[in-house]
Amino acid sequence: MTDTSLAPAPVYTVPQERRIVTAIPGPKSMELQERRREVVSAGVSSTLPVYIEKANGAILVDVDGNQFIDLGAGIGVTTIGHTESSVVEAAAAQVGEFIHTLFTITPYEEYVRVAELLATHTPGDFPKRSVLINSGAEAVENGVKIARKYTGRRAVAVLEHAYHGRTNLTMAMNFKAAPYATGFGPLAGDVYHAPSSYPYHDGLTGAEAAARTIAYLEKVVGATDLACLVAEPIQGEGGFMVPADGYLPALQEWCTANGVVMIADEIQSGMARTGRFYASEHFGWVPDLVLTAKGIAGGLPLAAVTGRAEIMDAAQPGGLGGTFGGNPVACAAAIAVFESIERNDLLAEGERIGTTLVSGLEELKSRYDIIGDIRGRGAMIAIELVEAGTGDTTKVPNAAAVSAIAAYAAQHGVLVLTAGTYGNVLRFLPSLALSDELIRDALSVIDEAMAAL
């Protein structure tokens, strides 16, 4: 474990407390919402139309002075906390040196250092290479592109309940069409959706679930045509499904034996969120390629594909890159994020948050039978809500309860995200700056919301 004896206690510029001083949304947010309607596409929606003026640690402050406990972290982006001081300082210093040159024209050390850190911290003890890009969906696209180039094959397989992005290819890779793909076709072809491991519903062991997935891949796709299998170790938008033990390593063994590249989509689950640098480590899974985004740069846009050198080097010179990929300011922030995780022992903080959250949710589950399942790792925990009395039998999804609880929580200063193929999952995706006191306060609001049902 990292020696944290010299790590300074965090200093917050915003009091780490929930505070509601107006109706939600408040008058200034409502005014901004009216301005927004005139100029922003209706296709860009917001979970909660409160306009943020300041954020620090685990607290969001809106333009009306309301303070929210943030259990979403920008969907897993501000993992080490909003405006973490070392990230702010590193980004500001880099802005003063140079903001852009384009690495594929005139390179710089910051890009190389991020690639070194990724090689060190992604699973697997073998030579690795990385390419840096801008977003999670772009990482998925590049991972697939690299796998196709390496294997000379065309087909892409994903798992049921997966979410991979909003680009043309990634829309086709998502399990749920609405709202991400509705009306945006035709979508990319040669994408296949294999059965996944969903222990709460299928009751299968890891070996049994893997056998089912493999049977689909062999019969429906054909191993000789399959370039890659892309899997989230803990599914995000799908509802934080945690696969049964042994499932992912069994799929990796099959992929390796059949020349298929197996790709870990760690875009939401990576960068210390689950109490490990990458969630794959919880399952003993060493993937061929790892996709990183969201939490890597503390809120600045950066993503990466990292993997086995022989696979990554299959791309011809000039085949990978992009105008803003590996921007030096984002790279400087990413280096600070890696250093903060080590310096402040944030892996332990992820485990602490998971323990406190699960304990509190278990207590709620003992009193509310709409909580069918509690699952996840570290600061990536979810509850699946079902119709009352169906939790151990039919497990009927209860999306209405999820919507009502999230709305109640927002009105009382807690931002919590929803998820799930059937809209019946509440997901807790806080920053690692979230204190136990704030967790207990947030869960008291969730308790009130459930009681109000």
C-alpha positions as CSV (number, residue, x, y, z in Angstrom):
1,M,0.0,0.0,0.0
2,T,1.2,3.5,-0.8
3,D,2.7,5.4,2.2
4,T,0.3,8.3,2.8
5,S,2.0,9.6,5.9
6,L,3.2,12.7,4.1
7,A,0.0,13.2,2.0
8,P,-1.7,16.5,3.1
9,A,-5.3,16.5,4.1
10,P,-7.5,17.8,1.3
11,V,-8.4,21.4,1.5
12,Y,-11.8,22.2,0.0
13,T,-12.9,25.6,-1.3
14,V,-16.5,24.6,-0.9
15,P,-18.0,23.4,2.4
16,Q,-18.6,19.6,1.9
17,E,-22.3,19.7,2.9
18,R,-25.7,19.6,1.3
19,R,-27.6,22.9,1.4
20,I,-30.8,23.8,-0.4
21,V,-31.8,27.5,-0.3
22,T,-34.3,27.8,-3.2
23,A,-36.8,25.7,-5.0
24,I,-35.1,23.3,-7.4
25,P,-34.5,24.5,-10.0
26,G,-34.0,28.0,-8.7
27,P,-34.8,31.3,-10.4
28,K,-31.4,31.8,-12.0
29,S,-31.3,28.2,-13.3
30,M,-34.8,28.7,-14.7
31,E,-33.7,31.9,-16.5
32,L,-30.7,30.0,-18.0
33,Q,-33.0,27.2,-19.0
34,E,-35.1,29.6,-21.1
35,R,-31.9,30.9,-22.8
36,R,-30.8,27.4,-23.5
37,R,-34.1,26.5,-25.2
38,E,-33.4,29.2,-27.8
39,V,-29.9,28.0,-28.8
40,V,-29.2,24.4,-27.7
41,S,-30.4,21.4,-29.6
42,A,-33.3,19.6,-28.0
43,G,-31.3,16.4,-28.5
44,V,-29.0,17.5,-25.7
45,S,-30.9,16.8,-22.6
46,S,-30.0,17.2,-18.9
47,T,-30.8,15.0,-16.0
48,L,-31.3,18.0,-13.7
49,P,-31.7,21.5,-15.1
50,V,-29.8,23.3,-12.4
51,Y,-26.9,25.3,-13.7
52,I,-23.6,24.8,-12.0
53,E,-21.4,27.7,-11.0
54,K,-18.8,26.0,-8.8
55,A,-17.7,22.5,-7.9
56,N,-15.2,21.1,-5.4
57,G,-14.6,17.8,-3.8
58,A,-18.0,16.0,-3.9
59,I,-20.2,19.1,-3.9
60,L,-21.8,20.9,-6.8
61,V,-23.0,24.5,-6.3
62,D,-25.6,26.0,-8.6
63,V,-26.1,29.6,-9.7
64,D,-28.8,30.0,-7.0
65,G,-26.4,28.9,-4.2
66,N,-27.8,25.4,-3.7
67,Q,-25.3,22.7,-2.8
68,F,-25.7,19.1,-4.1
69,I,-24.0,16.0,-3.0
70,D,-22.8,14.7,-6.3
71,L,-23.2,10.9,-6.6
72,G,-22.6,11.0,-10.4
73,A,-19.2,12.7,-10.8
74,G,-20.1,13.7,-14.4
75,I,-20.8,10.0,-15.0
76,G,-17.6,8.8,-13.6
77,V,-15.3,11.6,-14.8
78,T,-14.3,13.6,-11.8
79,T,-13.3,10.5,-10.0
80,I,-10.6,12.1,-7.7
81,G,-12.9,15.0,-6.9
82,H,-14.1,18.2,-8.5
83,T,-11.3,20.8,-9.1
84,E,-8.7,18.7,-7.3
85,S,-5.9,21.1,-6.6
86,S,-3.0,19.2,-8.2
87,V,-5.0,18.7,-11.4
88,V,-5.9,22.4,-11.5
89,E,-2.3,23.4,-10.9
90,A,-0.9,21.0,-13.5
91,A,-3.4,22.1,-16.2
92,A,-2.8,25.8,-15.5
93,A,0.9,25.4,-15.7
94,Q,0.7,23.6,-19.0
95,V,-1.6,26.3,-20.4
96,G,1.1,28.8,-19.7
97,E,3.7,26.7,-21.6
98,F,1.8,25.6,-24.7
99,I,-1.7,24.5,-25.4
100,H,-1.5,22.6,-28.7
101,T,1.0,21.5,-31.3
102,L,-0.6,18.1,-32.4
103,F,1.5,15.2,-31.3
104,T,1.5,13.7,-34.8
105,I,3.2,16.8,-36.1
106,T,5.6,17.9,-33.2
107,P,5.4,15.6,-30.2
108,Y,5.9,16.4,-26.5
109,E,6.9,14.6,-23.3
110,E,3.4,14.8,-21.6
111,Y,1.9,12.4,-24.1
112,V,4.8,9.9,-23.7
113,R,4.5,10.1,-19.9
114,V,0.8,9.3,-19.9
115,A,1.5,6.3,-22.2
116,E,4.2,5.2,-19.7
117,L,1.7,5.4,-16.8
118,L,-0.9,3.5,-18.7
119,A,1.6,0.8,-19.5
120,T,2.4,0.5,-15.8
121,H,-1.1,0.5,-14.4
122,T,-3.2,-1.4,-16.9
123,P,-3.5,-5.2,-16.3
124,G,-0.8,-7.5,-17.7
125,D,3.0,-7.8,-17.4
126,F,4.0,-7.5,-21.1
127,P,5.2,-4.8,-23.5
128,K,2.4,-2.3,-24.2
129,R,1.7,0.6,-26.5
130,S,-1.0,3.3,-26.3
131,V,-2.7,5.8,-28.5
132,L,-4.4,8.9,-26.9
133,I,-7.6,10.3,-28.2
134,N,-10.5,12.4,-26.9
135,S,-13.4,10.4,-25.7
136,G,-14.7,7.0,-24.7
137,A,-16.6,6.4,-27.9
138,E,-13.4,7.3,-29.8
139,A,-11.5,4.8,-27.8
140,V,-14.0,2.1,-28.6
141,E,-13.8,3.0,-32.3
142,N,-10.0,2.9,-32.3
143,G,-9.9,-0.4,-30.3
144,V,-12.1,-2.1,-32.9
145,K,-10.1,-0.6,-35.7
146,I,-6.8,-1.8,-34.3
147,A,-8.3,-5.3,-33.6
148,R,-9.5,-5.5,-37.2
149,K,-6.2,-4.5,-38.6
150,Y,-4.3,-7.0,-36.4
151,T,-6.5,-10.0,-37.1
152,G,-7.6,-9.2,-40.7
153,R,-11.1,-10.1,-39.6
154,R,-14.3,-8.1,-39.8
155,A,-16.9,-9.0,-37.1
156,V,-17.3,-7.3,-33.7
157,A,-18.9,-9.0,-30.7
158,V,-20.3,-7.2,-27.6
159,L,-22.4,-8.4,-24.6
160,E,-26.0,-7.9,-23.8
161,H,-26.8,-4.8,-21.7
162,A,-23.6,-3.1,-23.0
163,Y,-23.2,0.6,-23.6
164,H,-20.2,1.9,-25.7
165,G,-21.1,5.3,-27.0
166,R,-23.0,7.5,-29.5
167,T,-20.9,7.3,-32.7
168,N,-22.2,5.3,-35.6
169,L,-20.2,2.2,-34.7
170,T,-20.8,2.4,-31.0
171,M,-24.5,3.0,-31.4
172,A,-24.6,-0.4,-33.1
173,M,-22.6,-1.9,-30.2
174,N,-25.1,-0.6,-27.6
175,F,-27.7,-3.1,-26.4
176,K,-30.4,-0.5,-25.8
177,A,-31.4,1.5,-28.9
178,A,-33.4,4.3,-27.3
179,P,-32.5,7.1,-27.0
180,Y,-29.0,6.6,-28.3
181,A,-29.7,5.2,-31.8
182,T,-33.4,5.9,-32.4
183,G,-33.8,7.4,-35.9
184,F,-30.1,7.6,-36.5
185,G,-29.6,4.6,-38.8
186,P,-28.4,2.9,-40.8
187,L,-26.0,1.7,-38.3
188,A,-22.6,-0.1,-38.7
189,G,-22.9,-3.7,-39.6
190,D,-21.0,-6.9,-38.5
191,V,-21.8,-6.2,-34.8
192,Y,-23.2,-9.1,-32.7
193,H,-24.7,-9.1,-29.3
194,A,-23.8,-12.2,-27.3
195,P,-25.5,-13.3,-24.0
196,S,-23.7,-12.0,-21.0
197,S,-23.4,-12.9,-17.3
198,Y,-26.2,-11.3,-15.2
199,P,-26.2,-13.4,-12.0
200,Y,-29.2,-11.7,-10.4
201,H,-31.4,-12.8,-13.3
202,D,-29.8,-15.8,-14.9
203,G,-28.4,-17.6,-11.8
204,L,-25.6,-19.1,-13.8
205,T,-22.0,-19.7,-12.6
206,G,-19.2,-18.0,-14.5
207,A,-18.4,-21.2,-16.3
208,E,-22.0,-21.7,-17.4
209,A,-22.4,-18.1,-18.5
210,A,-19.2,-18.3,-20.4
211,A,-20.2,-21.5,-22.2
212,R,-23.4,-19.8,-23.3
213,T,-21.6,-16.7,-24.6
214,I,-19.0,-18.9,-26.4
215,A,-21.7,-21.1,-28.0
216,Y,-23.3,-17.9,-29.4
217,L,-19.9,-16.6,-30.8
218,E,-19.1,-19.9,-32.4
219,K,-22.5,-20.6,-33.9
220,V,-23.8,-17.2,-34.8
221,V,-20.6,-15.3,-35.6
222,G,-17.9,-17.9,-36.2
223,A,-14.5,-17.6,-34.6
224,T,-12.6,-17.3,-37.8
225,D,-14.5,-14.1,-38.8
226,L,-14.4,-12.5,-35.3
227,A,-11.9,-9.7,-34.9
228,C,-12.7,-8.7,-31.3
229,L,-15.0,-9.2,-28.3
230,V,-15.5,-6.0,-26.4
231,A,-16.7,-6.3,-22.7
232,E,-17.2,-3.9,-19.8
233,P,-15.8,-5.7,-16.7
234,I,-18.7,-4.0,-14.8
235,Q,-21.3,-2.8,-17.1
236,G,-22.1,0.9,-16.8
237,E,-25.3,2.2,-18.4
238,G,-26.6,-1.4,-18.5
239,G,-27.0,-1.3,-14.8
240,F,-23.6,-2.1,-13.1
241,M,-23.9,-5.8,-13.8
242,V,-21.1,-7.7,-12.1
243,P,-20.3,-10.9,-13.9
244,A,-20.0,-14.2,-12.1
245,D,-16.6,-15.3,-11.0
246,G,-14.6,-16.9,-13.7
247,Y,-16.7,-15.5,-16.6
248,L,-14.3,-13.0,-18.0
249,P,-11.1,-15.1,-17.7
250,A,-12.9,-18.0,-19.5
251,L,-13.9,-15.7,-22.4
252,Q,-10.3,-14.4,-22.6
253,E,-9.0,-18.0,-22.7
254,W,-11.4,-18.8,-25.6
255,C,-10.4,-15.5,-27.4
256,T,-6.7,-16.2,-27.1
257,A,-7.1,-19.8,-28.4
258,N,-9.1,-18.5,-31.4
259,G,-7.0,-15.5,-32.3
260,V,-9.7,-13.0,-31.2
261,V,-8.7,-9.8,-29.6
262,M,-10.5,-9.3,-26.2
263,I,-11.0,-5.6,-25.3
264,A,-11.8,-4.3,-21.8
265,D,-14.0,-1.3,-22.0
266,E,-12.9,0.3,-18.7
267,I,-14.1,3.8,-19.7
268,Q,-16.5,4.0,-16.7
269,S,-14.9,1.4,-14.4
270,G,-11.3,2.3,-14.7
271,M,-8.9,4.8,-13.0
272,A,-9.3,3.7,-9.3
273,R,-13.1,3.9,-9.3
274,T,-13.6,0.3,-8.0
275,G,-10.8,0.2,-5.5
276,R,-8.4,-1.1,-8.2
277,F,-6.8,0.9,-11.0
278,Y,-8.9,-1.2,-13.4
279,A,-12.0,-3.2,-12.6
280,S,-10.6,-6.1,-14.6
281,E,-8.2,-6.8,-11.7
282,H,-11.2,-7.8,-9.5
283,F,-11.9,-10.8,-11.8
284,G,-8.3,-12.0,-12.6
285,W,-8.8,-10.8,-16.2
286,V,-5.9,-9.7,-18.3
287,P,-7.4,-8.3,-21.5
288,D,-5.5,-7.8,-24.8
289,L,-6.5,-4.1,-25.1
290,V,-7.8,-1.7,-22.4
291,L,-9.9,1.4,-23.1
292,T,-9.6,4.3,-20.7
293,A,-11.4,7.6,-20.7
294,K,-13.7,9.5,-18.3
295,G,-11.7,9.7,-15.0
296,I,-8.2,9.8,-16.6
297,A,-7.8,13.6,-16.7
298,G,-9.9,14.9,-13.9
299,G,-12.5,16.4,-16.1
300,L,-10.5,17.4,-19.2
301,P,-11.2,15.4,-22.4
302,L,-8.7,12.5,-22.8
303,A,-9.0,8.8,-23.7
304,A,-6.7,6.0,-24.6
305,V,-6.4,2.6,-26.1
306,T,-3.6,0.6,-24.4
307,G,-2.6,-3.0,-25.1
308,R,-0.2,-5.7,-26.3
309,A,2.6,-4.1,-28.3
310,E,2.2,-6.5,-31.2
311,I,-1.5,-5.7,-31.6
312,M,-1.1,-1.9,-31.2
313,D,1.8,-1.8,-33.6
314,A,-0.2,-3.5,-36.3
315,A,-1.6,-0.1,-37.3
316,Q,0.4,1.6,-40.1
317,P,2.1,4.9,-39.4
318,G,-0.5,7.7,-39.8
319,G,-3.3,5.2,-39.2
320,L,-4.0,6.4,-35.6
321,G,-4.3,9.8,-34.2
322,G,-6.4,12.9,-34.4
323,T,-6.2,16.7,-34.1
324,F,-6.8,17.0,-30.4
325,G,-5.9,13.5,-29.3
326,G,-3.5,13.6,-26.4
327,N,-3.8,17.4,-26.0
328,P,-0.9,18.5,-23.7
329,V,-3.1,20.3,-21.2
330,A,-5.3,17.1,-20.8
331,C,-2.1,15.0,-20.6
332,A,-0.7,17.2,-17.8
333,A,-4.0,16.8,-15.9
334,A,-3.8,13.0,-16.4
335,I,-0.3,12.8,-15.0
336,A,-1.6,14.7,-12.0
337,V,-4.5,12.3,-11.6
338,F,-2.2,9.2,-11.6
339,E,0.1,10.9,-9.1
340,S,-2.9,11.9,-6.9
341,I,-4.2,8.3,-6.9
342,E,-0.8,7.1,-5.6
343,R,0.0,9.9,-3.2
344,N,-3.5,9.9,-1.5
345,D,-4.0,6.1,-1.6
346,L,-7.3,6.6,-3.5
347,L,-7.6,2.9,-4.1
348,A,-8.3,2.5,-0.4
349,E,-10.7,5.4,-0.6
350,G,-12.6,3.6,-3.3
351,E,-12.9,0.5,-1.1
352,R,-14.0,2.7,1.8
353,I,-16.8,4.2,-0.2
354,G,-17.9,0.9,-1.4
355,T,-18.0,-0.6,2.1
356,T,-20.0,2.4,3.5
357,L,-22.4,2.5,0.6
358,V,-23.1,-1.2,0.6
359,S,-23.6,-1.3,4.4
360,G,-26.1,1.6,4.2
361,L,-27.9,0.1,1.2
362,E,-28.2,-3.3,2.9
363,E,-29.9,-1.6,5.8
364,L,-32.4,0.0,3.4
365,K,-32.9,-3.3,1.7
366,S,-33.9,-4.9,5.0
367,R,-36.8,-2.4,5.2
368,Y,-37.8,-1.9,1.5
369,D,-38.5,-5.0,-0.5
370,I,-38.4,-3.0,-3.8
371,I,-34.6,-3.3,-3.5
372,G,-34.0,-6.5,-5.4
373,D,-30.2,-6.5,-5.8
374,I,-27.2,-4.5,-4.5
375,R,-24.1,-4.9,-6.7
376,G,-20.8,-3.3,-7.8
377,R,-17.3,-2.6,-6.5
378,G,-15.8,0.3,-4.7
379,A,-17.3,3.7,-5.8
380,M,-19.4,2.0,-8.5
381,I,-22.4,0.6,-6.7
382,A,-26.0,0.2,-7.9
383,I,-29.4,-1.1,-6.6
384,E,-31.9,-2.7,-8.9
385,L,-35.4,-1.9,-8.0
386,V,-38.3,-4.3,-8.6
387,E,-42.0,-4.4,-8.0
388,A,-42.8,-4.9,-4.3
389,G,-42.7,-8.6,-3.4
390,T,-41.1,-9.8,-6.6
391,G,-37.5,-9.6,-5.7
392,D,-36.9,-13.3,-5.1
393,T,-39.3,-14.5,-7.8
394,T,-40.3,-12.7,-11.0
395,K,-38.0,-9.6,-10.3
396,V,-40.3,-7.3,-12.3
397,P,-38.5,-4.1,-13.1
398,N,-39.7,-1.0,-11.2
399,A,-38.6,2.0,-13.3
400,A,-41.3,4.2,-11.8
401,A,-39.7,3.9,-8.4
402,V,-36.3,4.8,-9.7
403,S,-37.6,7.9,-11.4
404,A,-39.5,9.0,-8.3
405,I,-36.5,8.4,-6.0
406,A,-34.1,10.3,-8.3
407,A,-36.5,13.2,-8.6
408,Y,-37.1,13.4,-4.8
409,A,-33.3,13.2,-4.1
410,A,-32.6,16.1,-6.6
411,Q,-35.2,18.3,-4.8
412,H,-33.4,17.6,-1.5
413,G,-29.8,18.2,-2.7
414,V,-28.6,14.8,-3.8
415,L,-27.7,14.0,-7.4
416,V,-28.1,10.3,-8.2
417,L,-28.0,8.7,-11.6
418,T,-30.4,6.2,-13.1
419,A,-29.4,3.3,-15.4
420,G,-30.4,-0.2,-16.6
421,T,-31.7,-1.7,-19.7
422,Y,-35.2,-1.4,-18.2
423,G,-34.6,1.9,-16.4
424,N,-34.9,0.3,-12.9
425,V,-31.4,0.8,-11.5
426,L,-30.1,3.6,-9.3
427,R,-26.3,3.9,-9.7
428,F,-24.0,5.5,-7.2
429,L,-20.9,6.8,-9.0
430,P,-19.4,9.4,-6.7
431,S,-15.9,10.9,-6.6
432,L,-13.4,9.4,-4.2
433,A,-13.5,12.6,-2.3
434,L,-16.9,11.6,-0.9
435,S,-16.8,11.3,2.9
436,D,-18.7,8.7,5.0
437,E,-20.6,11.6,6.5
438,L,-21.8,12.7,3.1
439,I,-22.7,9.1,2.2
440,R,-24.8,8.7,5.3
441,D,-26.5,12.1,4.6
442,A,-27.2,11.1,1.0
443,L,-28.6,7.7,2.0
444,S,-30.9,9.4,4.5
445,V,-32.5,11.3,1.6
446,I,-32.8,8.0,-0.4
447,D,-34.5,6.5,2.7
448,E,-36.9,9.4,2.8
449,A,-37.6,9.0,-0.9
450,M,-38.4,5.3,-0.5
451,A,-40.6,6.0,2.5
452,A,-42.5,8.6,0.4
453,L,-43.3,5.9,-2.2
